Amino acid sequence: MTGVRPGSLIHVEFASRDPENTRRFLEKLFGWRFQSMPGLEYDVFAAPTGPGGAVLRASPEQPEGVLDYFLSDNLEEDLAKVERAGGRVRRGKTAIPHVGWWALVEEPAGAVFALFQTQSPERGPVARYRAGP
């Protein structure tokens, strides 16, 4: 996936009330290998192709389900576009230390997804896609 551009799907999160069980299920189903993030209940995986993602514990802020993240090169500008297009910002620009920023948005019919802007395209989570195989 060389040359990921804004609007590309770059990350998928599985929020679960039982993250360990969800992780085991995905390991059995897809053969994914997970790596736990130190100090967090957040286990990341790399899919064979396409975006990777994580499994985390569901919370009031992120209820059970799958949340897709799309790349933004200017989060403030894209959040304004969301509102002009009739959507709404459910959670504004939020820092992910040493990684970048994300926001939660809802399109006019109610589907929820996230936008992500990397702090450093050379080091961020989309760098492996930009670099190619």
C-alpha positions, -999 to 999 in steps of 0.1 A, spaced: 0 0 0 25 25 -11 15 62 -12 -14 63 13 -34 94 8 -59 113 29 -92 95 30 -75 61 31 -85 36 57 -55 32 80 -65 16 113 -93 -6 127 -102 -9 164 -122 -37 179 -138 -24 212 -149 -54 233 -163 -61 268 -139 -90 268 -107 -80 249 -88 -111 257 -115 -133 242 -118 -111 211 -80 -112 207 -81 -151 208 -110 -152 184 -91 -130 158 -59 -150 163 -78 -182 155 -99 -167 127 -71 -147 108 -39 -159 123 -31 -124 134 -3 -118 159 -8 -92 186 16 -70 206 5 -55 239 12 -18 244 30 -12 277 8 4 303 -24 2 282 -50 -24 276 -45 -20 239 -32 -49 218 -21 -40 182 -20 -63 152 -7 -60 116 -29 -75 90 -13 -93 60 -25 -64 37 -43 -33 44 -45 -15 77 -36 -30 110 -55 -21 142 -60 -30 178 -83 -47 203 -93 -26 234 -118 -27 263 -151 -11 254 -160 20 274 -187 47 275 -164 68 252 -160 38 228 -188 13 230 -186 -22 217 -180 -24 180 -155 -17 152 -142 18 147 -125 26 114 -98 54 112 -92 74 80 -61 94 73 -63 132 74 -35 156 64 -53 185 82 -76 175 110 -90 209 117 -98 215 81 -115 180 78 -135 186 109 -149 218 94 -157 198 62 -176 172 83 -199 200 97 -203 217 63 -213 184 48 -240 179 74 -222 156 98 -212 163 134 -180 161 154 -186 138 184 -151 142 198 -128 170 187 -91 168 179 -75 147 206 -37 142 210 -22 107 210 13 115 226 42 110 202 18 96 175 -6 123 162 -42 134 167 -76 118 162 -113 129 162 -146 110 162 -172 121 137 -207 111 126 -220 113 91 -256 126 85 -272 91 86 -255 82 119 -224 61 109 -195 69 132 -158 68 122 -125 84 132 -101 107 114 -64 105 122 -35 129 115 0 116 121 25 137 140 53 126 116 45 108 83 80 93 85 75 77 119 37 75 124 15 44 122 10 49 84 47 50 77 48 13 69 21 18 42 39 48 28 71 29 26 56 -1 8 64 -38 14 
